[in-house]
């Protein structure tokens, strides 16, 4: 018997969905958490140059166990590799790339996404929570396309796709596409449109798990 927890894509499959949608030749920043999994899943024949804001353009896959270089890390302080031709630069230069509109896609995690494409992904606003938004604000403001990859609901079943965000915002109206364990959803001015649903997920089930009224393409 299939349980509710088993319905939908796992995190690796979610990351593969994102990787499959990245156009050839794109420059892409990967956020901390589930977005990091995308780096290992570039489709064959496609060139993607991954950027990490701590100063690397040309981030490769996760290193094999035992071959990690502790001085080669991503923004999440996890060990990575570098592809041939990769370049290293100052943190300030990295943010100049971001703020100057030189990156094509930013892939980020989320706490909440509103029906207008507002993103909250850095703090719950509770006392003792993370004190500053960090680079996420720059990424949603300076990058051409913002894609979010996240579980569709919280661990206790609360909505993440909401009418209005109750957490502090990272950016207003910035999200273009949402990849969850249940569906791929495009955010447009006329609403949220379901492009694809995971195996075993019906539109009715997806709507039950979403506060926003969804539309089918």
C-alpha positions in Angstrom: 0.0 0.0 0.0 1.4 3.4 -1.0 1.3 5.9 1.9 1.0 9.7 1.6 4.7 10.1 2.5 5.7 7.9 -0.5 3.7 10.0 -3.0 5.7 12.2 -5.3 9.4 12.7 -6.3 12.2 12.3 -3.8 14.8 15.1 -3.5 17.1 13.6 -6.1 14.3 13.4 -8.6 13.3 17.0 -7.8 16.8 18.2 -8.5 16.9 16.2 -11.8 13.7 18.0 -12.9 15.4 21.4 -12.3 18.6 20.2 -14.1 16.6 19.0 -17.1 15.0 22.5 -17.5 18.3 24.5 -17.4 19.1 25.7 -21.0 22.5 24.8 -22.5 25.1 27.4 -21.8 23.4 28.9 -18.7 25.2 30.5 -15.8 23.4 29.2 -12.6 23.7 30.0 -8.9 22.7 27.1 -6.6 21.5 28.0 -3.1 22.0 26.0 0.1 20.2 22.8 0.8 18.2 20.9 -1.9 19.5 23.2 -4.6 23.0 21.9 -4.1 21.8 18.5 -5.4 21.3 20.0 -8.9 25.1 20.3 -9.5 25.4 16.5 -9.8 22.6 16.2 -12.4 23.6 18.0 -15.6 22.1 16.1 -18.5 24.5 14.7 -21.0 25.5 17.0 -23.8 24.5 20.1 -21.8 27.0 22.7 -20.5 26.0 24.5 -17.4 28.4 26.8 -15.5 27.6 26.8 -11.8 28.3 29.9 -9.7 28.7 30.0 -5.9 28.7 33.4 -4.2 31.7 32.8 -2.1 33.9 33.1 -5.2 33.8 30.2 -7.7 32.5 30.1 -11.3 32.6 26.6 -12.7 31.6 24.5 -9.6 31.6 20.8 -10.3 30.0 17.7 -8.7 30.3 16.6 -5.1 33.8 15.1 -4.6 34.2 11.4 -4.0 34.6 10.3 -0.4 38.3 10.8 0.7 39.1 13.2 -2.1 37.6 16.4 -0.6 39.6 19.6 -0.6 38.7 21.5 2.6 39.6 24.8 0.9 37.3 24.2 -2.0 33.8 24.7 -0.7 30.4 26.2 -1.8 28.4 28.9 0.0 27.0 26.2 2.3 30.5 25.3 3.4 30.3 21.9 1.7 33.2 20.5 -0.3 32.8 20.7 -4.1 34.9 20.2 -7.1 35.8 22.6 -10.0 35.4 21.9 -13.7 38.3 22.6 -16.2 38.5 26.3 -16.8 36.9 27.3 -13.5 37.8 30.6 -12.0 38.2 31.9 -8.5 37.6 35.5 -7.4 36.9 37.8 -4.5 33.6 37.7 -2.7 32.9 41.3 -3.8 33.5 40.4 -7.5 31.1 37.5 -7.1 28.3 39.8 -5.9 29.1 42.2 -8.8 28.3 39.3 -11.1 25.0 38.7 -9.3 24.0 42.4 -9.0 25.0 43.1 -12.6 22.5 40.7 -14.0 25.2 38.3 -15.4 23.6 35.1 -14.0 20.8 33.4 -15.9 19.1 31.4 -13.1 19.2 31.2 -9.3 17.9 28.0 -7.7 16.9 28.6 -4.1 15.0 26.9 -1.3 12.0 28.4 0.3 10.0 28.7 3.5 7.0 30.3 1.8 6.0 31.4 -1.7 3.0 33.7 -2.2 0.5 33.6 -5.1 2.2 36.8 -6.4 5.6 35.1 -6.5 6.9 36.7 -3.3 9.6 34.6 -1.7 10.4 34.1 2.0 13.4 31.9 2.5 15.7 33.2 5.1 13.9 33.6 8.5 10.8 32.7 10.3 11.0 36.0 12.2 11.0 34.3 15.6 13.4 35.5 18.3 16.8 33.9 17.9 16.2 33.3 14.1 18.9 34.1 11.5 19.6 37.8 11.9 20.2 38.8 8.3 19.0 37.9 4.8 22.6 37.5 3.4 23.1 36.9 -0.3 19.6 35.6 -1.0 18.3 39.2 -1.4 20.9 39.9 -4.1 20.2 36.6 -5.9 16.4 37.3 -6.2 17.0 40.9 -7.2 19.9 40.5 -9.7 19.4 37.2 -11.4 17.3 36.9 -14.5 15.2 33.9 -13.4 14.5 32.6 -9.9 13.5 29.0 -9.5 12.5 27.5 -6.2 13.0 23.9 -5.2 11.3 22.8 -1.9 9.1 20.3 -0.3 5.5 21.1 -1.1 4.5 21.3 2.6 6.3 21.6 5.9 7.1 18.5 8.0 3.9 19.1 10.0 1.8 19.5 6.9 1.5 23.3 6.8 1.2 25.2 3.5 4.3 26.6 1.8 2.5 27.9 -1.2 0.4 30.6 0.5 -1.8 33.5 -0.4 0.5 35.9 1.5 3.8 35.2 3.2 3.8 35.5 7.0 7.6 35.3 7.2 10.0 38.1 6.4 10.3 38.5 2.6 13.5 37.9 0.6 11.9 39.5 -2.5 8.5 40.6 -3.9 7.2 39.0 -7.1 10.5 37.3 -7.9 9.7 33.6 -8.3 9.3 32.3 -11.8 9.0 28.5 -11.3 8.5 26.2 -8.3 9.7 22.6 -8.2 8.3 20.5 -5.3 8.0 16.9 -4.5 4.5 17.0 -5.9 4.6 19.2 -8.9 6.3 21.8 -11.2 4.4 25.1 -11.1 5.0 28.2 -13.2 4.2 31.6 -11.6 2.6 34.0 -14.0 0.8 37.3 -13.6 -2.5 35.5 -14.1 -1.9 32.9 -11.5 0.0 29.7 -10.6 -0.1 27.1 -13.4 0.7 23.4 -12.9 3.0 22.3 -15.6 3.6 18.7 -14.4 2.6 16.5 -11.5 4.5 13.7 -9.9 3.4 10.1 -10.5 0.5 9.3 -8.2 -0.5 12.9 -7.7 -3.9 14.1 -8.8 -4.8 17.8 -9.3 -7.3 17.4 -6.5 -4.7 16.1 -4.1 -2.3 18.8 -5.1 -4.9 21.5 -4.5 -5.6 20.1 -1.0 -1.9 20.6 -0.2 -1.8 24.2 -1.5 -3.4 27.3 0.0 -3.3 29.1 -3.4 -5.9 28.3 -6.0 -3.9 26.5 -8.8 -4.6 26.4 -12.5 -4.0 23.7 -15.0 -2.2 24.5 -18.3 
